[in-house]
Amino acid sequence: MRRVAAVGAVVAALVSAAAVGMTGGCSSSRSGSEAAAHDTVYVMVKEGYVGVNPYERHMDTMPDDGCVKMKINPVGGTLGKVFNDSNYVHLDEAERIGISPIETLADVWRVRRPVCRIKSCREYVVDSLTHSLPYLVPEAAALLREIGARFNDSLVARGGGAYRLKVTSVLRTKAGIKSLRRRNGNAVEASAHQFGTTFDISYAKFICDSVTVNRTQEDLKNLLGEVLKAVRDEGGCYVKYERKQGCFHITARDRRKDSEI
């Protein structure tokens, strides 16, 4: 109960800070990554959102019968070998472009970057987060949207299928990391998730919206790998293939050249 109250307090503080402009938000005079992010997220709004988000509706499980195989292009090796960017690389970029880690409520009022609240949309579904909060800096929110859109486009190009990505972890506070480490020994204390630049996308489960063209989990995982390889090669992100957690650990990179945050 204490942790629930603490998380609620942090969320309330994030919303309050945005309401008075302390976090900057994603303004209407936006460009670049902020513009892409704005189309995906409800930006630092109050919790009084009325009604049900239609993008939360989906099937409970992935159909496993009558699956149609899909052409998969090689990415140059196994996913574990190809996506092996170290935690140090993720941390370095996260510290450079992200917010300051949130340890206390007072820290919320001192965040140095705008943060955007992400919600389930046509590109992805946000899982019920138990150890993180649904906030990202604009670059990361835009990256998540881009990955989801490219995954959807690739799926259509290969013959279709009503699937979306599942986001399993986003912004973590120091308290959230401490709690997670008690349950998951693989979680690191120096986590890039603290900076609002990093998110996890499941490859163990994809969200199925309806029975159209059934696909295997393995094909969808490898298709997502294709998308991530392309985005990473373009300088958009760092990626770590997490075996135990069944997810891709992804940190946004600053694509702007010769500029400083």
N, C-alpha and C positions, 0 to 999 in steps of 0.2 A: 504493500500500500504506500510506503514511503516513496518508493521509486516512481510509482504512478503519479503521485502528487508532485514530485520533483520534475518529471517530464512535462506534466501539465503546466507547471510554473514557467519552465523554459519556453514552451510553445507560446504561452500567454505573453511572455516578455518579448519574444520575437515579433509577435503581432503588434504589440503596443509600440515597440520601437519603430516599426515600419509606419504605424499610423501617424507618428509625429516626425517622420522623415529621418530618424536616426540611422537607419541602415541604407538609406538611399533608394532601395527598391529597384525595380526595372521600369524606368520612366517612359512616358509616352514619346519623348523625344529620343528614341532609342535607335541604334543601328547595329549592324553586324550580329554578333551572338545574342545581344540583348533582344533584338527583334525576333529572332528565331525562338528564343526562350519564351517570350511573351505569348506566343501563339499556343504554347503547350501548357503553361502553368497559370494558376490563380495566384497573382503576385502579392504575397504578403497581405492577404485580406483577413478580415476578422472571421472568427469561427462561426458566424451566423449564416453560413451557406445553407440555403433552403432547398429541399428536394434531394433526389437521388441522382448521383452522377451516372448517366446512362452507360458510360464506359466501364463501370464496375460490374455490369452484367456479363456473365460468361458461363460456360459449362464448368462443372466441378472437376472433371477429369478429361484427359486427352483420350479420344477413341483409339483403341489399339487393334481394331479389326479392319481388314480391307485397305490397309495403308498402301499408297502409291509411292514407289521409289522415285527419287529425285536425282537429277544429275548434279554432282558436287564437284567443283573444281578444286584441285589440290592447292594447299597453302604453303607447301615447301617442307612439310614434315608433320609430325604429330602435333596436336594442339598444345600439349604440355611443353614441347620443345620450342615451338614457334612463339608462343605467348609466355615468355619467361622474364619479363621486365622486373628487375629487383625492387624490393620495397624501398630501397634507398633512392632509386630513380623516381618512384611515385612520390615519395616524401619531399624530395627536392622541388619538384614542380608544384606540388600542393602547397608547400610553404611559400612559394614565390607568388602564386596567383590567388591563393585562397584567403579565407577569413582567419582570424586568430582563434585558436581552440577555445571552446566554451567550457569553463569549469564551474563558474558561479553565475547567478542571475545578472550580476553586475557586468560580466563579460559580454552579455548580449547587447548592452548599450554601447559597447566599444568596438563592435565588428567593423572592420575597415572596408569591406566590400558589400555591394548589394547582394542579397540572397533572394531566391525565388522559391516559392512553394510548388512542388510538383504534385500532380494528381493524375490518376488513370486517364488515358486518352486513347485515340485510335492507334497510336504507335506502341503503347506499352500499358501494363497494369502495375500499380504500386501495391506490393504485398502488404499484409498487416504487419507493420514494423514493430518489433519488440525491443530492439536495442538501438534504434536510430530514429531520426526525425526527417520528414520529407522536404528538406531544403537543400538547394544547391546554388552555387554562384552561377551567374548567367552563362558563362562559357560551358559549364558542365551540364546545365539544363538544356542548352542548345545541342550539345553533343549527344545527349541521351535521346532527344527528339530525332536527330539526324540518323543515329544508329537504328532506331525503330523504323523510320521511314524507309531507309535503304533495305532493311530486312524485309519489310512488306513488299517493296518494289521487286526485290529479287525473288520472293516467293511467287508473286504474280507471274513473273517472267518464266518461272519453271513449271507453270501449270496451275498455280493457285493453291488455296488452303486458307482457312479462316483462323489464323494464329497470331498471337501477339507476344511480345517479350514480357518477362516477369522480373520486376525490380525488387530485390530482396534486402538491400541495405543502402542507406544514404548517409546523411550527416550524423556523426556520433559525438556525443559529449564525453568528457573524461569519465563521468559517472557511468555512462552507458558502456564504455569500453571496459571499465573495471567489472561491471556486472557480466558482460559477455565473456570475459576471460575466465570467470568462474565456471562457465558452462562449456566454453570452447577453448581448449588449451592452445589451439593454433592461432587464435587472435593475438595480434601484437599490440603492445601498449603504445608504441609510436606508430599510430595508424594514420594514413592519409585521409581516412574518413573524417577526421577532426576538422578539416579545412573547407568542407563544402565543395570539394573539387572531384570527389570520388564516389562511385556507386558500384554496386554488384548487380549483374544480370545472370539469372539462373540459366544453366544449360541442361539441368536435370529435368526441368519441367517448363513447358510453354503453355500459354493460355489459349484454349480453344474456344472460339466464340460460337461456332455452329458446325454441324456436320456437312461439309461440302466435299473437299478433297482431303482425305485423311493422310497424314504424314507421320513418319516415325520420329521419335525423339532424337535418334542418332542423326538422321538427315537434317533436322532443324538445327541441331547443335552445330553441325558442320557448315550449314548455310550461314549461321550467325558468325562462325569463325571466318568465313570468306569476307563478310562485311567488315568485321573488326580488323582483319589484315589490311584491307583496302584503306580504312580510315587511319589506321596506325601508320601505314606507308606514306600517307599524305601529311603526316605530322600532327594529326588531330588528338592523339591519345597515347597513353601507355597501357599495356594490358598484361595481366597475370592470370594464368589458368589455374584456378584453385580446385584441386582434386577432392579434398575432404569436404569442402563446402558445396561442391557441385555448381560453381559459378565462375564467371569472368569478372575479375576485379579490375575496374577501369578508372583511370585518372585523366581528366581533361588536360590538354596542353594549350598554351597561349599561342595561337597561330599568327598573331600580329608580328610583323618583322620590325626590328630596330626600334622597339618601343618599350616602355617600362610601365609596370602597373602603378 
